[in-house]
Amino acid sequence: MCNGSACLGNGALGGLSSYYADILGAGGTVGVIRLHGWRVFRFALVGTFCFAVQYSIMVSLAAGGVDLSVGNAVGFVVSAQVNFLLSSAFTWGGAVRVSWVRWASYNSTALVGLAVNTTVFGLVHGAVGSLVGTAAGVGAGAVFTYLVCHLLIFRQGRRIAAAEVEVAA
């Protein structure tokens, strides 16, 4: 049983399962949708905005004579930093403290997410075309990034179930 702040005896995964058990117990699937629905929407808004930042930087640098690949890489790096700040403040509601460790973890996740995106694109585009391959790559990278950010990087303290709160008499 959890003590109200963490499930230390169950390890990290035990804490997560208890966290989701509390949500499922208080609304089933509706509770999970309520938890993630607006966050996924905010995640998509931030991602769309940051795509525009990356693309704008790439196009601007290309117009100045910089190679498209270099412009895209510079745009990706700048966009990832904007994404981290917006994710901290908007997607996860500023409920977590910004730190160097969190920043480094986020940037590492962005690079792995890029690798997931590229790998899925490489596997899919030959069979079904570039448009579907790009969509599959972006989708896989986004799901990976969301899950890592939600479960690890921006993880908020486990909510306390009403049954666990002691009322002082």
C-alpha positions in Angstrom: 0.0 0.0 0.0 1.2 3.5 -0.8 1.9 6.1 1.9 0.3 9.0 0.1 3.4 10.4 -1.5 5.0 7.4 -3.3 5.0 3.7 -3.5 8.6 3.2 -2.4 8.2 -0.4 -1.7 7.0 -1.2 -5.2 9.7 0.6 -7.1 9.0 3.1 -9.9 6.7 0.9 -11.9 4.7 0.0 -8.8 4.2 3.7 -8.2 3.0 4.3 -11.7 0.6 1.3 -11.6 -0.8 2.6 -8.3 -1.1 6.1 -9.8 -3.1 4.8 -12.8 -5.1 2.4 -10.6 -6.2 5.5 -8.6 -7.3 7.2 -11.8 -9.0 4.2 -13.2 -10.8 3.6 -9.9 -12.1 7.1 -10.1 -13.6 7.2 -13.6 -12.2 4.3 -15.6 -11.2 5.1 -19.1 -12.9 8.5 -18.7 -10.3 9.4 -16.0 -7.4 8.5 -18.3 -8.9 10.5 -21.1 -9.5 13.4 -18.8 -5.9 13.2 -17.6 -4.3 13.0 -21.0 -6.9 14.6 -23.4 -6.0 18.3 -22.8 -2.3 17.4 -22.3 -2.1 15.6 -25.6 -3.8 18.6 -27.2 -1.3 21.0 -25.7 1.5 18.6 -26.7 0.3 18.8 -30.3 0.0 22.6 -30.2 3.5 23.0 -28.9 4.8 20.4 -31.5 3.1 22.3 -34.3 4.4 25.6 -33.2 7.9 24.2 -32.8 7.7 22.6 -36.3 7.0 26.1 -37.6 10.0 27.5 -35.7 12.2 24.8 -37.1 11.0 25.2 -40.7 11.2 29.0 -40.5 14.8 28.9 -39.4 15.7 26.3 -42.0 14.1 28.4 -44.8 15.6 31.7 -43.5 19.1 30.2 -43.3 18.7 28.6 -46.8 17.7 31.9 -48.2 21.0 33.2 -46.9 22.9 30.5 -48.7 23.2 27.9 -45.9 22.8 24.3 -47.0 19.3 22.9 -46.3 20.6 20.1 -44.1 22.6 22.5 -41.9 19.6 24.9 -41.7 17.4 22.0 -40.7 19.8 20.9 -38.0 20.1 24.4 -36.6 16.3 24.7 -36.7 15.9 21.4 -34.9 18.3 22.5 -32.1 16.6 25.9 -31.6 13.1 24.3 -31.9 14.0 21.7 -29.3 14.9 24.4 -26.8 11.7 26.3 -27.4 9.8 23.0 -27.1 11.4 22.3 -23.7 10.4 25.7 -22.4 6.9 25.5 -23.7 6.5 21.9 -22.5 7.7 22.9 -19.1 5.3 25.8 -18.8 2.3 24.9 -21.0 2.1 21.2 -21.8 2.8 20.0 -18.3 1.4 23.1 -16.6 4.5 24.4 -14.9 3.9 21.9 -12.1 7.5 20.6 -12.4 10.7 22.5 -11.6 13.0 23.3 -14.6 16.5 22.0 -14.0 19.7 21.2 -15.9 19.0 17.5 -15.5 15.5 17.9 -16.8 16.8 20.0 -19.7 19.5 17.5 -20.6 17.0 14.6 -20.3 14.6 16.4 -22.6 17.3 17.1 -25.2 18.4 13.4 -25.1 14.8 12.4 -25.5 14.5 14.7 -28.5 17.5 13.1 -30.2 16.2 9.6 -29.5 12.8 10.7 -30.8 14.5 12.0 -34.0 16.1 8.5 -34.3 12.7 6.8 -33.8 11.2 9.1 -36.4 14.0 8.5 -38.9 13.9 4.7 -38.4 10.2 4.4 -38.8 10.3 6.6 -41.9 13.0 4.4 -43.3 11.0 1.3 -42.7 7.7 2.6 -44.0 8.3 5.0 -46.9 9.6 2.4 -49.3 6.4 0.3 -49.0 3.7 3.0 -48.9 5.3 6.3 -50.0 6.9 9.3 -48.5 3.7 11.0 -47.2 2.6 8.0 -45.1 6.2 7.3 -44.1 6.6 10.8 -42.9 3.4 10.7 -41.0 4.3 7.3 -39.4 7.7 8.6 -38.4 6.4 11.8 -36.9 3.6 9.8 -35.1 6.1 7.2 -33.7 8.5 10.0 -32.6 5.7 12.0 -31.0 4.3 9.0 -29.1 7.8 8.1 -27.9 8.5 11.7 -26.8 5.1 12.1 -25.1 5.5 8.9 -23.1 9.0 9.6 -21.9 8.1 13.2 -21.0 5.0 12.2 -19.2 6.4 9.2 -17.4 9.9 10.4 -16.6 11.0 14.0 -17.5 7.9 16.0 -16.4 6.5 13.4 -14.1 4.5 15.0 -11.4 4.0 13.6 -7.9 1.5 10.8 -7.6 -1.9 12.1 -6.7 -3.2 11.0 -3.3 -6.3 8.9 -3.4 -9.0 10.2 -1.1 -8.9 6.9 0.9 -5.2 7.6 1.7 -5.7 11.0 3.2 -5.8 11.0 7.0 -8.1 13.4 8.5 -7.0 14.9 11.8 -9.7 14.5 14.4 
